[in-house]
């Protein structure tokens, strides 16, 4: 039952965000009643509180960006950490791309000798 309740609250929050309406527990509950979906009374408030101060549209469009979503209020810190991590990641990729020198010397052993 909780999975169904979670999905119903997620979809109702997405509907509200798509219509540029503030996501509140009461509005989520209104959509759920209109859809004839019964959930525990704490779910709409829980989702509204979790999405408080979060731009849902930006969250959706940045899902595949590779940078983790930061909680509300931590976005500048996360952006700075991501900016610092980018050069380090490029250097790590360069190190991986450099092949190790392989020796042509097979030490006198062959597969079919």
Backbone as CSV, one residue per row, in Angstrom:
resi,resn,N_x,N_y,N_z,CA_x,CA_y,CA_z,C_x,C_y,C_z
1,UNK,0.826,-1.192,0.000,0.000,0.000,0.000,0.865,1.248,0.000
2,UNK,2.004,1.221,0.678,2.812,2.433,0.770,3.385,2.828,-0.584
3,UNK,3.718,1.864,-1.430,4.228,2.191,-2.753,3.166,2.904,-3.571
4,UNK,1.947,2.441,-3.491,0.851,3.083,-4.201,0.642,4.499,-3.678
5,UNK,0.714,4.675,-2.383,0.542,5.994,-1.779,1.670,6.928,-2.188
6,UNK,2.890,6.412,-2.190,4.031,7.231,-2.591,3.896,7.679,-4.036
7,UNK,3.564,6.747,-4.915,3.405,7.099,-6.326,2.284,8.100,-6.533
8,UNK,1.186,7.926,-5.837,0.065,8.856,-5.970,0.477,10.252,-5.529
9,UNK,1.240,10.356,-4.454,1.699,11.665,-3.995,2.716,12.273,-4.948
10,UNK,3.581,11.448,-5.506,4.558,11.944,-6.476,3.845,12.493,-7.702
11,UNK,2.902,11.725,-8.224,2.184,12.170,-9.418,1.386,13.440,-9.147
12,UNK,0.777,13.536,-7.990,0.010,14.745,-7.687,0.948,15.947,-7.522
13,UNK,2.123,15.748,-6.942,3.094,16.835,-6.832,3.580,17.264,-8.212
14,UNK,3.768,16.300,-9.114,4.177,16.631,-10.475,3.088,17.414,-11.210
15,UNK,1.848,17.047,-10.984,0.732,17.780,-11.596,0.723,19.216,-11.106
16,UNK,0.889,19.397,-9.810,0.906,20.744,-9.241,2.085,21.558,-9.787
17,UNK,3.242,20.943,-9.874,4.424,21.644,-10.384,4.253,22.002,-11.852
18,UNK,3.627,21.124,-12.626,3.414,21.384,-14.041,2.476,22.565,-14.252
19,UNK,1.530,22.735,-13.355,0.583,23.845,-13.447,1.093,25.098,-12.729
20,UNK,2.337,25.082,-12.271,2.945,26.195,-11.541,2.140,26.582,-10.302
21,UNK,1.687,25.559,-9.591,0.945,25.752,-8.349,1.852,25.291,-7.208
22,UNK,1.830,26.014,-6.107,2.639,25.642,-4.951,2.225,24.260,-4.447
23,UNK,3.218,23.441,-4.135,2.956,22.089,-3.655,2.744,22.140,-2.148
24,UNK,1.510,21.918,-1.736,1.181,21.874,-0.309,0.466,20.560,-0.024
25,UNK,0.427,20.210,1.243,-0.245,18.981,1.641,-1.724,18.998,1.294
26,UNK,-2.363,20.149,1.454,-3.799,20.262,1.163,-4.079,20.086,-0.329
27,UNK,-3.226,20.666,-1.162,-3.434,20.562,-2.609,-3.164,19.140,-3.100
28,UNK,-2.164,18.492,-2.530,-1.915,17.085,-2.879,-3.117,16.245,-2.478
29,UNK,-3.627,16.486,-1.283,-4.796,15.739,-0.807,-6.007,15.989,-1.700
30,UNK,-6.192,17.211,-2.192,-7.304,17.531,-3.082,-7.218,16.740,-4.380
31,UNK,-6.018,16.670,-4.945,-5.834,15.901,-6.182,-6.077,14.420,-5.928
32,UNK,-5.608,13.922,-4.799,-5.801,12.511,-4.473,-7.283,12.180,-4.295
33,UNK,-8.030,13.078,-3.675,-9.473,12.855,-3.517,-10.172,12.879,-4.870
34,UNK,-9.762,13.804,-5.741,-10.360,13.889,-7.079,-10.068,12.634,-7.893
35,UNK,-8.907,12.032,-7.655,-8.532,10.810,-8.360,-9.066,9.569,-7.668
36,UNK,-9.744,9.761,-6.542,-10.321,8.655,-5.778,-9.235,7.688,-5.289
37,UNK,-8.140,8.268,-4.815,-7.032,7.481,-4.277,-6.966,7.739,-2.778
38,UNK,-6.999,6.669,-2.007,-6.924,6.802,-0.558,-5.505,6.505,-0.086
39,UNK,-4.952,7.445,0.670,-3.617,7.272,1.238,-3.696,7.612,2.725
40,UNK,-2.679,7.220,3.438,-2.598,7.572,4.854,-2.518,9.095,4.961
41,UNK,-3.070,9.667,5.996,-3.137,11.128,6.084,-1.775,11.833,6.165
42,UNK,-0.732,11.111,6.534,0.569,11.764,6.674,1.325,11.902,5.358
43,UNK,0.964,11.113,4.320,1.704,11.156,3.052,1.693,12.514,2.365
44,UNK,0.553,13.161,2.166,0.575,14.460,1.467,1.427,15.512,2.176
45,UNK,1.311,15.590,3.485,2.123,16.550,4.241,3.601,16.227,4.189
46,UNK,3.919,14.936,4.201,5.304,14.495,4.130,5.935,14.897,2.805
47,UNK,5.208,14.661,1.721,5.725,15.029,0.406,5.820,16.539,0.252
48,UNK,4.842,17.269,0.744,4.871,18.724,0.653,6.072,19.282,1.421
49,UNK,6.340,18.718,2.578,7.466,19.174,3.391,8.794,18.831,2.708
50,UNK,8.869,17.660,2.078,10.092,17.253,1.400,10.376,18.112,0.172
51,UNK,9.330,18.584,-0.479,9.503,19.376,-1.699,9.494,20.875,-1.437
52,UNK,9.433,21.252,-0.189,9.426,22.666,0.179,10.743,23.318,-0.223
53,UNK,10.670,24.366,-1.024,11.869,25.082,-1.449,12.619,24.416,-2.583
54,UNK,12.060,23.377,-3.189,12.713,22.659,-4.276,11.998,22.999,-5.581
55,UNK,12.769,23.348,-6.600,12.189,23.582,-7.914,12.066,22.233,-8.607
56,UNK,10.881,21.702,-8.657,10.650,20.348,-9.168,11.007,20.248,-10.650
57,UNK,10.715,21.271,-11.416,11.027,21.240,-12.847,12.527,21.149,-13.081
58,UNK,13.322,21.893,-12.320,14.776,21.797,-12.437,15.271,20.434,-11.994
59,UNK,14.654,19.897,-10.980,15.031,18.576,-10.486,14.820,17.515,-11.557
60,UNK,13.712,17.617,-12.275,13.404,16.642,-13.321,14.339,16.796,-14.511
61,UNK,14.608,18.031,-14.913,15.445,18.248,-16.091,16.912,17.938,-15.831
62,UNK,17.340,17.911,-14.581,18.737,17.639,-14.261,18.970,16.229,-13.748
63,UNK,18.061,15.328,-13.995,18.206,13.964,-13.488,19.433,13.286,-14.077
64,UNK,19.659,13.435,-15.349,20.779,12.758,-16.002,22.033,13.585,-16.089
65,UNK,22.135,14.670,-15.357,23.290,15.552,-15.479,24.540,14.993,-14.812
66,UNK,24.400,14.007,-13.957,25.551,13.423,-13.297,25.888,14.076,-11.968
67,UNK,25.277,15.195,-11.666,25.502,15.866,-10.400,24.318,15.556,-9.509
68,UNK,24.577,15.086,-8.315,23.509,14.725,-7.399,22.693,15.928,-6.973
69,UNK,21.451,15.694,-6.685,20.583,16.768,-6.224,20.932,17.111,-4.790
70,UNK,21.008,18.387,-4.499,21.333,18.842,-3.155,20.053,19.198,-2.418
71,UNK,20.010,19.002,-1.134,18.830,19.414,-0.377,18.688,20.928,-0.412
72,UNK,17.511,21.400,-0.105,17.245,22.834,-0.135,18.223,23.568,0.769
73,UNK,18.783,24.634,0.271,19.740,25.410,1.055,21.170,24.962,0.844
74,UNK,21.397,23.806,0.277,22.752,23.312,0.066,23.193,23.399,-1.369
75,UNK,22.402,24.016,-2.229,22.719,24.078,-3.650,24.035,24.793,-3.924
76,UNK,24.339,25.937,-3.304,25.622,26.573,-3.586,26.800,25.704,-3.181
77,UNK,26.677,25.002,-2.083,27.753,24.128,-1.626,27.943,22.983,-2.609
78,UNK,26.843,22.397,-3.068,26.926,21.289,-4.017,27.502,21.751,-5.342
79,UNK,27.126,22.955,-5.785,27.641,23.474,-7.047,29.143,23.719,-6.944
80,UNK,29.599,24.230,-5.817,31.029,24.462,-5.626,31.788,23.141,-5.577
81,UNK,31.220,22.155,-4.908,31.866,20.846,-4.832,31.938,20.196,-6.207
82,UNK,30.886,20.358,-6.996,30.873,19.795,-8.341,31.901,20.492,-9.220
83,UNK,32.049,21.804,-9.065,33.024,22.547,-9.850,34.441,22.118,-9.482
84,UNK,34.688,21.842,-8.200,36.005,21.385,-7.767,36.284,19.958,-8.219
85,UNK,35.245,19.154,-8.322,35.420,17.753,-8.677,35.640,17.563,-10.176
86,UNK,35.195,18.497,-10.996,35.302,18.342,-12.444,36.752,18.247,-12.914
87,UNK,37.677,19.132,-12.497,39.061,18.990,-12.951,39.705,17.692,-12.465
88,UNK,39.374,17.295,-11.255,39.938,16.052,-10.730,39.456,14.851,-11.533
89,UNK,38.207,14.884,-11.959,37.664,13.783,-12.757,38.336,13.726,-14.115
90,UNK,38.617,14.893,-14.709,39.287,14.919,-16.015,40.697,14.351,-15.912
91,UNK,41.405,14.690,-14.832,42.744,14.157,-14.646,42.722,12.649,-14.446
92,UNK,41.718,12.162,-13.738,41.597,10.725,-13.518,41.332,10.012,-14.839
93,UNK,40.533,10.630,-15.705,40.261,10.029,-17.010,41.523,9.987,-17.858
94,UNK,42.342,11.042,-17.799,43.586,11.071,-18.562,44.513,9.949,-18.115
95,UNK,44.562,9.734,-16.803,45.421,8.678,-16.274,44.944,7.303,-16.739
96,UNK,43.625,7.132,-16.813,43.085,5.855,-17.247,43.319,5.628,-18.726
97,UNK,43.308,6.692,-19.519,43.454,6.572,-20.961,44.875,6.204,-21.363
98,UNK,45.870,6.601,-20.566,47.245,6.295,-20.890,47.486,4.798,-20.709
99,UNK,47.741,4.092,-21.807,47.958,2.645,-21.677,49.323,2.365,-21.050
100,UNK,49.350,1.317,-20.305,50.615,0.902,-19.727,51.452,0.278,-20.834
101,UNK,52.753,0.511,-20.757,53.628,-0.033,-21.778,53.693,-1.547,-21.617
102,UNK,53.396,-2.212,-22.713,53.447,-3.664,-22.677,54.761,-4.120,-23.283
103,UNK,55.308,-5.110,-22.707,56.567,-5.636,-23.177,56.325,-6.631,-24.301
104,UNK,57.129,-6.503,-25.362,57.021,-7.466,-26.456,57.788,-8.744,-26.135
105,UNK,58.525,-8.691,-25.080,59.302,-9.859,-24.686,58.383,-10.875,-24.026
106,UNK,58.238,-12.043,-24.634,57.352,-13.060,-24.078,58.118,-14.044,-23.218
107,UNK,59.338,-13.704,-22.886,60.181,-14.488,-21.995,60.421,-15.888,-22.523
108,UNK,60.347,-16.081,-23.842,60.652,-17.365,-24.428,59.538,-18.369,-24.358
109,UNK,58.416,-18.018,-23.807,57.292,-18.935,-23.717,56.284,-18.581,-24.791
110,UNK,55.779,-19.576,-25.449,54.740,-19.348,-26.447,53.533,-20.212,-26.091
111,UNK,52.445,-19.865,-26.655,51.216,-20.589,-26.365,51.284,-22.004,-26.905
112,UNK,51.901,-22.178,-28.073,51.910,-23.516,-28.690,53.302,-24.100,-28.765
113,UNK,54.234,-23.670,-27.928,55.606,-24.216,-27.943,55.672,-25.504,-27.164
